[in-house]
Amino acid sequence: MFDAKKLLDQFLGAQVPGSTGTVKQKAGDAVQLAKDNPLATGAIAAVLLGTKTGRNLAGNTLTLGGLAAIAGIGYQAYKNYQAGKAPQDVAETEQKLLPPPADSPFSLEAPAASNDFALTLVRAMIAAAKSDGHIDEAERARVMDKIHLSGLGAEAEAFLEKELATPTDVDALVKAAVSEEQKVELYTASRLAIDPDSRAERGYLDLLAGRLGLADGLVDHIEATVSAAQV
């Protein structure tokens, strides 16, 4: 089995080459590099699947790593929601995204950080990217051509090709998230994959949130925290 956590890094453009140094100094460089040379950054969700969010993520999010970024956003949103903060206050406050604490259920050492669940998060991001219906057979072939050039490996390529060609099984995604924290991360990953600027995309995210049983206020906090993590 391939390393699903590394594939998540590819989806979010994590560990961008040429973006070493402080986050403040290099955030703009990282985003520009993602735009200029998408295959070098590996931002599959942002470029290969035709979505936009990944190219707008702030530099510290890009360098955290895919799973850490998803867990960090989920943890921050969940914490602020439980504290009774207003989502708009989060969106208006500049934050540095950090990995969740080691003693948190969102920790990278927790069950939610397993390779199997990381694979579920990849599936969730692909499902979100397909939700507007723009990935037809011709587009899928174009995507796979570029994925092949990115050097992910035959096993990962076969997995992605199958996921792109298979109808989304929302029931299976929801069933794979067994804890509240995993549900938050699954929705967060889905939201990171797309900018919901069409009715189909927004409708899919609303459906997913409802099926996961996430409170409206918690979803609002996830949305606000994703926005705060963007450039």
RODO-2510 file (C-alpha; in nm, 4 decimals, decimal comma):
residues 231
     n   res          X          Y          Z
     1     m     0,0000     0,0000     0,0000
     2     f     0,1308     0,3434    -0,0900
     3     d     0,1716     0,6175     0,1699
     4     a    -0,1631     0,7998     0,1769
     5     k    -0,0200     1,0733     0,3999
     6     k     0,2340     1,1628     0,1321
     7     l    -0,0459     1,1669    -0,1230
     8     l    -0,2310     1,4173     0,0965
     9     d     0,0823     1,6330     0,0852
    10     q     0,0605     1,6173    -0,2931
    11     f    -0,3043     1,7199    -0,2882
    12     l    -0,2443     2,0307    -0,0812
    13     g     0,0919     2,1237    -0,2307
    14     a     0,2703     2,0718     0,1000
    15     q     0,6481     2,0975     0,1435
    16     v     0,6811     2,3230    -0,1573
    17     p     1,0307     2,3243    -0,3118
    18     g     1,2003     2,6608    -0,2902
    19     s     0,9898     2,7853     0,0002
    20     t     1,2382     2,7433     0,2852
    21     g     1,2784     3,0229     0,5367
    22     t     1,0257     3,1923     0,7602
    23     v     0,6589     3,1578     0,6790
    24     k     0,6129     3,5334     0,6577
    25     q     0,9021     3,5730     0,4145
    26     k     0,8149     3,2810     0,1916
    27     a     0,4359     3,2552     0,1870
    28     g     0,4093     3,4623    -0,1281
    29     d     0,6948     3,2734    -0,2929
    30     a     0,5275     2,9398    -0,2245
    31     v     0,1940     3,0462    -0,3690
    32     q     0,3600     3,1967    -0,6759
    33     l     0,5601     2,8778    -0,7295
    34     a     0,2392     2,6757    -0,7101
    35     k     0,0930     2,8922    -0,9847
    36     d     0,4042     2,8909    -1,2043
    37     n     0,5057     2,5269    -1,1666
    38     p     0,2153     2,3162    -1,0372
    39     l     0,3818     1,9803    -1,1001
    40     a     0,6804     2,0850    -0,8878
    41     t     0,4558     2,1731    -0,5943
    42     g     0,2412     1,8632    -0,6318
    43     a    -0,0785     2,0574    -0,5607
    44     i    -0,3019     1,7975    -0,7221
    45     a    -0,6283     1,9289    -0,5785
    46     a    -0,5416     2,2822    -0,6822
    47     v    -0,4203     2,2193    -1,0333
    48     l    -0,4836     1,8696    -1,1644
    49     l    -0,8450     1,8607    -1,0499
    50     g    -0,9105     2,2153    -1,1620
    51     t    -0,9813     2,3597    -0,8172
    52     k    -0,8509     2,6840    -0,6727
    53     t    -0,8262     2,6650    -0,2946
    54     g    -0,4932     2,4855    -0,2733
    55     r    -0,3161     2,7601    -0,4652
    56     n    -0,4398     3,0180    -0,2162
    57     l    -0,3312     2,8484     0,1046
    58     a    -0,0946     3,0502     0,3203
    59     g     0,2704     2,9521     0,3311
    60     n     0,2615     2,7938     0,6761
    61     t    -0,0266     2,5722     0,5666
    62     l     0,1642     2,4654     0,2560
    63     t     0,4708     2,3633     0,4566
    64     l     0,2907     2,1810     0,7401
    65     g     0,2044     1,8745     0,5379
    66     g    -0,1383     1,7698     0,4133
    67     l    -0,2578     1,5699     0,7132
    68     a    -0,1211     1,8228     0,9622
    69     a    -0,2925     2,1069     0,7770
    70     i    -0,6282     1,9270     0,7752
    71     a    -0,5938     1,8260     1,1413
    72     g    -0,4743     2,1746     1,2392
    73     i    -0,7669     2,3480     1,0715
    74     g    -1,0117     2,0952     1,2149
    75     y    -0,8691     2,1303     1,5649
    76     q    -0,8755     2,5103     1,5545
    77     a    -1,2316     2,5196     1,4233
    78     y    -1,3533     2,2670     1,6801
    79     k    -1,1819     2,4478     1,9670
    80     n    -1,3274     2,7855     1,8678
    81     y    -1,6724     2,6343     1,8226
    82     q    -1,6649     2,4743     2,1679
    83     a    -1,5426     2,8011     2,3172
    84     g    -1,8478     2,9777     2,1777
    85     k    -1,6524     3,2181     1,9588
    86     a    -1,8124     3,3837     1,6589
    87     p    -1,6945     3,2441     1,3231
    88     q    -1,6552     3,5945     1,1783
    89     d    -1,4096     3,6814     1,4557
    90     v    -1,1908     3,3895     1,3451
    91     a    -1,2030     3,4948     0,9810
    92     e    -1,1003     3,8503     1,0659
    93     t    -0,8078     3,7530     1,2893
    94     e    -0,4756     3,6606     1,1306
    95     q    -0,3690     3,3207     1,2591
    96     k    -0,0682     3,0990     1,2193
    97     l    -0,1883     2,7477     1,1591
    98     l    -0,0149     2,4918     1,3803
    99     p    -0,0410     2,1122     1,4079
   100     p    -0,2838     2,0030     1,6815
   101     p    -0,1417     1,9375     2,0318
   102     a    -0,0092     1,5887     2,1025
   103     d    -0,2793     1,5219     2,3644
   104     s    -0,5652     1,6200     2,1310
   105     p    -0,7829     1,3632     1,9487
   106     f    -0,6805     1,5597     1,6379
   107     s    -0,3135     1,4767     1,7056
   108     l    -0,1119     1,3225     1,4251
   109     e    -0,0545     1,0274     1,6586
   110     a    -0,4276     0,9702     1,7079
   111     p    -0,6350     0,7070     1,5215
   112     a    -0,7548     0,9800     1,2842
   113     a    -0,3978     1,0013     1,1552
   114     s    -0,3796     0,6392     1,0383
   115     n    -0,2881     0,5607     0,6792
   116     d    -0,6353     0,4137     0,6232
   117     f    -0,8079     0,7320     0,7343
   118     a    -0,5619     0,9448     0,5365
   119     l    -0,6773     0,7435     0,2349
   120     t    -1,0365     0,8276     0,3267
   121     l    -0,9444     1,1962     0,3315
   122     v    -0,7975     1,1636    -0,0178
   123     r    -1,1214     0,9989    -0,1317
   124     a    -1,3188     1,2807     0,0280
   125     m    -1,1143     1,5442    -0,1570
   126     i    -1,1631     1,3663    -0,4898
   127     a    -1,5363     1,3354    -0,4251
   128     a    -1,5585     1,7075    -0,3545
   129     a    -1,3581     1,7898    -0,6661
   130     k    -1,5987     1,5783    -0,8747
   131     s    -1,9110     1,7314    -0,7222
   132     d    -1,9607     1,9972    -0,9887
   133     g    -1,9576     1,7322    -1,2605
   134     h    -1,6735     1,8837    -1,4636
   135     i    -1,4544     1,5715    -1,4597
   136     d    -1,5875     1,3772    -1,7566
   137     e    -1,4027     1,0973    -1,9388
   138     a    -1,1893     1,3378    -2,1443
   139     e    -1,1006     1,5466    -1,8412
   140     r    -1,0165     1,2344    -1,6426
   141     a    -0,7723     1,1247    -1,9133
   142     r    -0,6077     1,4688    -1,9044
   143     v    -0,5826     1,4543    -1,5266
   144     m    -0,4241     1,1099    -1,5337
   145     d    -0,1692     1,2226    -1,7920
   146     k    -0,0545     1,4968    -1,5566
   147     i    -0,0638     1,2699    -1,2537
   148     h     0,1651     1,0311    -1,4401
   149     l     0,4100     1,3160    -1,5020
   150     s     0,4100     1,4042    -1,1323
   151     g     0,5795     1,0707    -1,0496
   152     l     0,3450     0,9473    -0,7753
   153     g     0,4038     0,5818    -0,8578
   154     a     0,1943     0,3160    -1,0285
   155     e    -0,0053     0,2113    -0,7208
   156     a    -0,1072     0,5663    -0,6306
   157     e    -0,1866     0,6395    -0,9951
   158     a    -0,4125     0,3327    -1,0163
   159     f    -0,5905     0,4363    -0,6961
   160     l    -0,6524     0,7907    -0,8240
   161     e    -0,7719     0,6702    -1,1629
   162     k    -1,0206     0,4353    -0,9980
   163     e    -1,1475     0,7070    -0,7622
   164     l    -1,1917     0,9543    -1,0478
   165     a    -1,3881     0,6981    -1,2506
   166     t    -1,6060     0,5619    -0,9678
   167     p    -1,9288     0,7373    -0,8619
   168     t    -1,9016     0,8997    -0,5214
   169     d    -2,0211     0,6805    -0,2336
   170     v    -2,1152     0,9309     0,0355
   171     d    -2,2349     0,6485     0,2622
   172     a    -1,8888     0,4898     0,2603
   173     l    -1,7170     0,8211     0,3336
   174     v    -1,9499     0,8952     0,6246
   175     k    -1,9134     0,5428     0,7638
   176     a    -1,5326     0,5751     0,7614
   177     a    -1,5469     0,8710     1,0014
   178     v    -1,6255     0,7066     1,3357
   179     s    -1,5415     0,9879     1,5788
   180     e    -1,6448     1,3526     1,5960
   181     e    -1,2865     1,4542     1,5214
   182     q    -1,2704     1,2334     1,2125
   183     k    -1,5999     1,3792     1,0903
   184     v    -1,4578     1,7298     1,1303
   185     e    -1,1428     1,6326     0,9409
   186     l    -1,3374     1,4652     0,6604
   187     y    -1,5472     1,7772     0,6056
   188     t    -1,2375     1,9986     0,6362
   189     a    -1,0530     1,7970     0,3703
   190     s    -1,3541     1,8168     0,1395
   191     r    -1,3785     2,1922     0,1867
   192     l    -1,0057     2,2391     0,1251
   193     a    -1,0365     2,0598    -0,2087
   194     i    -1,2772     2,3132    -0,3573
   195     d    -1,3977     2,6694    -0,3553
   196     p    -1,7740     2,6080    -0,3394
   197     d    -1,8655     2,8722    -0,5963
   198     s    -2,1329     2,6659    -0,7719
   199     r    -2,4649     2,5341    -0,6471
   200     a    -2,3506     2,1781    -0,7051
   201     e    -2,0362     2,2196    -0,4920
   202     r    -2,2162     2,4057    -0,2137
   203     g    -2,4970     2,1511    -0,2229
   204     y    -2,2500     1,8637    -0,1949
   205     l    -2,0767     2,0159     0,1078
   206     d    -2,4118     2,0850     0,2748
   207     l    -2,5182     1,7255     0,2078
   208     l    -2,1918     1,5923     0,3486
   209     a    -2,2162     1,8071     0,6619
   210     g    -2,5717     1,6873     0,7184
   211     r    -2,4839     1,3213     0,6682
   212     l    -2,1897     1,3581     0,9075
   213     g    -2,4201     1,5153     1,1646
   214     l    -2,2076     1,8271     1,2043
   215     a    -2,3768     2,1204     1,3756
   216     d    -2,4306     2,4289     1,1597
   217     g    -2,2197     2,6369     1,3960
   218     l    -1,9299     2,3929     1,3729
   219     v    -1,9491     2,3941     0,9916
   220     d    -1,9430     2,7747     1,0010
   221     h    -1,6250     2,7596     1,2089
   222     i    -1,4597     2,5174     0,9664
   223     e    -1,5483     2,7489     0,6781
   224     a    -1,4096     3,0492     0,8677
   225     t    -1,0884     2,8693     0,9628
   226     v    -1,0280     2,7573     0,6043
   227     s    -1,0770     3,1175     0,4931
   228     a    -0,8315     3,2382     0,7565
   229     a    -0,5745     2,9879     0,6283
   230     q    -0,5942     3,1305     0,2784
   231     v    -0,3766     3,4087     0,1400
***
